[in-house]
Amino acid sequence: MATTLAKAAEGTVAEHTHAARIEHVSKSFSGPAGSQLVLDDISLDVAPGEFVTILGASGCGKSTLLNLVAGLDKPTAGAIETPGGRPALMFQEHALFPWLTAGKNIELALRLRGVA
């Protein structure tokens, strides 16, 4: 069974040692040829303020993992915890401004959400 945990209930104070925690997450997709395992037992802790880059070959599961963390899909197994609420997600293709650095693009997205 998969679990996705969100932030603490409103009105409560919680101290978190991580901005995101991915624990033993797996993801499978079903299709005509059967089940395809695309993520297998992934675990990762991201500290508050930490900048993380996920690199890998095309089709290795990077976008699938980001979709799970953003809450756009649910893991087949494992748990994802984002105590600060649902994270912002910015896709690389047409959403980036090429004249800005990666950091400035992220800063802009956070500013538009009222976070920064």
C-alpha positions in Angstrom: 0.0 0.0 0.0 1.3 3.5 -0.9 1.0 6.5 1.3 1.4 10.2 0.5 1.7 12.4 3.6 1.0 16.1 3.5 1.7 19.0 6.0 0.6 19.0 9.6 -3.0 20.1 10.4 -3.6 23.8 10.5 -3.1 25.4 13.9 -0.4 22.9 14.9 3.3 23.6 15.2 5.6 21.0 13.9 9.4 21.1 13.5 10.7 19.2 10.5 14.1 18.0 9.8 13.3 17.5 6.1 11.5 19.4 3.3 10.7 16.1 1.6 11.1 12.5 2.6 10.8 9.6 0.1 10.7 6.2 1.8 11.0 2.9 -0.1 8.9 4.3 -3.0 8.1 2.1 -6.0 5.9 2.8 -9.0 4.5 0.5 -11.6 2.4 1.2 -14.6 0.1 -1.4 -16.2 -0.3 -1.7 -19.9 -1.2 -4.2 -22.6 2.2 -6.0 -22.2 1.7 -6.3 -18.4 3.1 -4.3 -15.5 6.2 -2.2 -15.9 8.2 -1.3 -12.8 9.7 2.2 -13.3 10.8 3.1 -9.8 12.0 0.4 -7.3 12.6 1.1 -3.6 13.7 4.7 -3.9 14.5 6.5 -0.6 15.7 10.1 -0.2 15.6 12.9 2.4 15.8 16.5 1.3 16.8 19.1 3.9 15.0 22.4 4.2 16.7 24.9 1.8 18.6 22.1 0.0 18.7 22.2 -3.8 18.5 18.8 -5.4 19.1 17.8 -9.0 17.9 14.5 -10.4 19.9 13.4 -13.4 19.5 10.3 -15.5 18.9 8.9 -18.9 15.6 9.4 -20.8 13.0 7.0 -19.4 14.7 6.2 -16.1 11.9 7.6 -13.9 13.0 11.2 -13.1 9.7 12.8 -14.2 7.7 9.9 -12.6 9.5 10.6 -9.2 8.8 14.3 -9.5 5.2 13.7 -10.3 4.9 11.5 -7.2 6.5 14.1 -4.9 4.3 16.9 -6.4 1.2 14.8 -5.7 0.2 14.5 -9.3 0.4 10.7 -9.1 0.5 8.1 -6.3 3.3 5.6 -5.6 2.5 1.9 -5.9 4.4 1.3 -2.7 6.2 3.4 -0.1 5.6 6.8 1.4 6.2 10.4 0.4 6.2 13.1 3.0 6.2 16.9 2.3 5.6 18.5 5.7 5.6 22.0 4.3 2.7 21.3 2.0 2.5 20.5 -1.7 5.8 21.4 -3.4 6.0 23.7 -6.5 6.9 22.0 -9.7 8.4 23.6 -12.8 8.8 21.6 -16.0 11.9 22.3 -18.0 10.4 22.6 -21.5 8.5 25.8 -22.2 8.1 26.9 -18.6 11.7 28.2 -18.2 13.0 31.6 -19.1 16.2 30.9 -21.0 17.7 34.3 -20.0 17.5 33.4 -16.3 19.6 30.9 -14.4 18.1 27.7 -13.0 18.0 29.3 -9.5 16.4 32.5 -10.8 13.7 30.5 -12.6 12.9 28.7 -9.4 13.0 31.9 -7.4 10.5 33.4 -9.8 8.1 30.4 -9.5 8.3 30.7 -5.7 7.7 34.5 -5.8 4.7 34.0 -8.0 3.3 31.5 -5.5 3.9 34.0 -2.7 6.5 31.8 -1.0 9.6 33.9 -1.5 
